[in-house]
Amino acid sequence: MKSMLRILAIIALLGVQLAAAETKWYVGDERCRPPKDDGTYSAPYDAREHPGDFPTFPGADKPGWFCSYQREDGVLVQHGNSLTPQQQWLAVWAAGANAMN
């Protein structure tokens, strides 16, 4: 009985780890299909979530994926950001902050 409880506890812990390890990849739509996570683009990054933490992780110097188009009603739709995580961080936290436009 104890071994069965241990196995169930391990399975539960593995499930929690897998759920926490999921990285939210890029979101797009039918006209802008997000890329596969093949190392071509950096992972999605939000510099506002990392004050004081300049990104040095592998891929921080790769551009982010982006796609934009104009709908039939004239609205511009954009997914993603072409800046590298390092450029995003500098635009938000370096001198002249909030220059991501």
trRosetta pair geometry for C-beta under 8 A, 3 or more apart (Angstrom, degrees):
i j d omega theta_ij theta_ji phi_ij phi_ji
1 4 5.7 -54 -152 33 33 113
1 5 6.6 32 152 -17 65 104
2 5 5.7 -55 -151 36 35 111
2 6 6.4 36 151 -20 66 105
3 6 5.5 -51 -148 36 35 114
3 7 6.4 38 152 -21 65 103
4 7 5.7 -51 -149 34 31 112
4 8 6.5 31 152 -17 63 106
5 8 5.7 -54 -147 38 33 111
5 9 6.3 34 153 -21 65 106
6 9 5.6 -54 -147 36 31 112
6 10 6.4 31 154 -19 65 105
7 10 5.8 -54 -149 36 31 111
7 11 6.4 31 153 -18 64 106
8 11 5.7 -53 -146 37 32 112
8 12 6.3 33 154 -20 65 105
9 12 5.7 -53 -148 36 31 112
9 13 6.4 31 154 -18 64 106
10 13 5.7 -54 -147 37 32 110
10 14 6.3 32 154 -19 65 106
11 14 5.8 -54 -147 36 31 112
11 15 6.5 35 153 -21 63 105
12 15 5.7 -54 -152 34 31 114
12 16 6.6 31 152 -18 64 104
13 16 5.7 -54 -150 35 34 111
13 17 6.4 33 153 -18 66 106
14 17 5.6 -54 -147 38 33 112
14 18 6.3 33 155 -19 66 105
15 18 5.8 -54 -147 36 30 110
15 19 6.4 28 156 -17 64 107
16 19 5.8 -56 -148 37 30 110
16 20 6.3 23 156 -13 65 110
17 20 5.8 -60 -144 42 30 107
17 21 5.9 27 158 -22 66 113
18 21 5.7 -58 -139 37 28 110
18 22 7.1 48 156 -42 59 89
19 22 6.2 -35 -163 -1 33 113
23 37 7.9 105 81 -110 124 151
23 43 6.2 -55 171 -152 139 131
23 44 8.0 161 164 38 97 94
24 27 7.9 -23 170 -40 99 99
24 44 6.3 -56 99 53 87 139
25 34 6.4 132 132 144 102 145
25 37 5.7 -103 -111 -62 134 111
25 43 7.5 -90 -114 -144 65 78
25 44 6.7 149 -155 -10 29 113
26 34 3.8 173 93 -139 105 127
26 35 6.7 50 40 35 139 72
26 41 7.8 8 -33 99 137 147
26 44 5.8 156 -76 -62 66 113
26 65 5.2 -50 -71 69 164 127
26 79 6.8 95 178 154 105 110
26 80 5.5 -1 -138 -80 124 112
27 34 6.4 -41 -98 -53 4 138
27 79 6.4 -131 91 -151 64 118
28 31 7.9 -132 165 73 103 52
28 32 4.0 -135 -160 107 111 83
28 33 5.3 158 90 -127 151 14
28 34 4.2 -174 -11 -41 115 77
28 67 6.2 32 -127 46 117 137
28 79 4.8 115 -110 137 67 173
28 80 7.8 -14 -82 -24 88 107
29 32 5.5 49 43 44 74 85
29 77 7.4 -39 24 158 141 145
29 79 7.1 -173 0 -52 85 140
30 33 7.7 1 -158 -65 23 82
31 67 7.6 179 116 145 79 129
31 69 5.6 -73 134 29 140 154
31 77 7.7 92 67 82 128 139
32 67 3.4 159 -141 103 118 141
32 68 7.5 34 -87 -60 143 20
32 69 6.9 -162 -52 0 106 112
32 77 7.4 -154 -7 119 135 113
32 79 4.9 160 117 26 147 134
33 67 8.0 84 39 -33 37 170
34 65 6.5 102 -149 111 74 150
34 79 7.3 -106 -80 141 87 139
34 80 7.7 140 -116 -53 91 125
35 38 7.0 -95 156 21 106 99
35 40 6.2 -94 163 64 153 124
35 41 5.8 117 58 10 145 129
35 65 5.1 -155 10 -103 116 152
37 43 7.6 26 -132 -99 107 83
39 59 7.1 -122 -146 -97 68 121
39 62 7.9 -147 174 -93 57 170
40 62 7.4 159 144 -176 31 136
40 65 8.0 65 99 -74 100 104
41 62 5.9 167 -157 137 28 117
41 63 6.3 -59 -131 91 79 65
41 64 5.8 67 -176 -151 109 30
41 65 4.2 -7 -135 -45 170 89
42 45 6.2 -25 131 -14 122 123
42 59 4.7 147 -116 152 74 97
42 60 6.5 77 -127 -112 133 25
42 61 7.9 158 -73 55 123 23
42 62 4.3 160 -51 76 83 93
42 63 6.7 -157 3 98 100 16
42 64 5.3 -57 57 -81 99 65
42 84 6.1 107 -19 -146 148 65
42 85 5.4 -146 162 -22 156 101
43 59 6.5 78 -4 112 82 141
43 85 7.9 16 61 -56 72 131
44 64 6.9 76 -110 -142 48 118
44 80 7.5 -112 -106 -120 93 81
45 55 6.8 -3 -152 -83 148 158
45 60 7.9 90 -84 -126 161 74
45 64 6.8 -127 28 -84 96 126
45 85 4.0 -3 86 -107 176 102
45 88 5.9 154 103 55 112 152
46 49 4.7 67 91 0 102 110
46 50 7.7 141 93 -1 61 92
46 88 7.8 -111 -141 154 21 143
47 50 6.0 -80 -155 49 43 97
47 55 8.0 -95 -106 -24 83 118
47 85 7.2 155 -75 -164 88 67
47 88 4.2 -168 -37 133 123 95
47 89 4.3 -177 -128 -91 118 51
47 91 7.1 140 36 61 167 85
47 92 4.1 161 111 21 130 143
47 93 6.6 -138 165 -15 116 102
47 100 7.9 -179 37 -79 133 131
48 51 7.6 2 -165 -54 39 85
48 92 6.0 -131 -70 -159 66 154
50 53 4.1 -90 179 63 99 114
50 55 7.0 66 112 -62 162 88
50 89 6.7 -49 85 -111 117 110
51 93 6.2 158 -133 -105 64 129
52 93 7.3 -158 -50 -159 36 149
53 89 7.8 -108 89 -134 61 136
54 86 7.1 39 -176 -129 88 80
54 89 5.7 137 -129 134 58 152
54 93 7.9 -138 -82 77 74 139
55 60 4.0 -179 133 -139 107 132
55 85 4.2 -41 71 127 168 120
55 86 5.5 -127 65 -74 102 64
55 89 5.5 -179 1 -29 97 145
56 60 5.9 -104 -119 27 11 159
57 60 5.1 116 56 -45 65 110
57 85 7.7 -3 48 76 99 158
59 62 4.8 -41 -162 17 69 122
59 85 7.8 66 116 8 75 126
60 84 6.5 81 156 166 50 104
60 85 4.5 -80 -147 64 75 120
60 86 5.2 88 150 -42 97 94
61 84 5.4 0 -153 -160 29 150
61 86 5.9 5 -92 4 61 134
62 84 6.1 140 71 -121 25 99
63 82 5.2 -9 -175 -176 117 67
63 83 6.9 -133 -141 164 75 6
63 84 5.5 -72 -92 -69 43 73
64 80 5.5 -171 139 -179 104 101
64 81 4.8 30 79 79 143 70
64 82 5.9 -151 65 -120 79 15
64 83 6.1 9 17 63 112 48
64 84 6.9 169 -21 -102 78 27
64 85 7.4 106 -57 -51 105 65
64 88 7.7 44 -20 -41 135 130
65 79 7.9 -16 119 116 91 93
65 80 4.6 -82 98 -145 65 162
65 82 7.8 -19 -175 -97 9 58
66 78 6.5 -3 -171 -173 106 94
66 79 6.4 169 -150 89 56 56
66 80 3.6 -151 -94 94 59 104
66 81 5.6 91 -75 -63 122 6
66 82 4.5 -79 15 -52 130 78
67 78 7.3 169 87 -150 44 52
67 79 5.0 0 54 53 88 101
67 80 6.4 67 11 30 67 118
68 76 6.4 9 -175 -179 111 94
68 77 6.4 172 -149 90 62 53
68 78 4.0 -12 -99 -101 104 80
68 79 7.3 -176 -75 21 57 60
69 76 7.6 179 95 -149 28 59
69 77 5.7 -10 61 57 72 98
70 74 6.5 -21 -178 -149 107 31
70 75 7.1 159 -156 80 63 35
70 76 5.4 -35 -99 -97 75 64
70 77 7.5 161 -102 14 23 77
71 74 6.9 -31 74 36 78 21
71 75 4.7 4 36 57 119 87
71 76 7.8 -148 7 -77 79 17
71 77 6.0 74 -38 -19 99 114
81 88 6.7 76 121 -88 143 122
81 100 8.0 -28 -147 -174 139 116
83 87 4.0 -128 -171 91 103 121
83 88 4.8 132 109 -58 127 80
83 91 7.0 -38 -160 -7 164 140
83 100 7.4 -102 -3 -144 159 89
84 87 4.6 96 50 6 78 101
84 88 7.0 -140 92 -5 41 85
85 88 5.5 -53 -146 36 34 114
85 89 6.2 35 156 -22 66 105
86 89 5.8 -51 -146 34 30 111
86 90 6.4 28 155 -16 63 107
87 90 5.8 -55 -146 39 31 110
87 91 6.2 33 155 -22 65 108
88 91 5.8 -58 -149 35 29 112
88 92 6.5 13 158 -8 64 110
88 100 6.7 32 -139 -114 69 116
89 92 6.1 -67 -150 42 29 101
89 93 5.7 -27 175 26 70 115
89 94 7.7 80 125 -25 67 95
90 93 7.0 -74 -116 56 20 76
90 94 4.3 0 -160 -5 66 133
91 94 7.3 8 -46 34 13 100
91 97 7.6 95 148 -146 40 46
91 98 7.5 46 152 -134 76 4
91 99 4.9 -122 -156 72 83 77
91 100 4.4 105 137 -78 137 69
92 97 5.8 24 171 -156 33 89
92 98 6.4 49 -129 -73 55 45
92 100 6.4 12 -64 -47 80 114
93 97 6.0 23 -108 -113 13 111
94 97 6.6 162 63 -79 39 71
96 99 5.1 12 140 -33 99 137
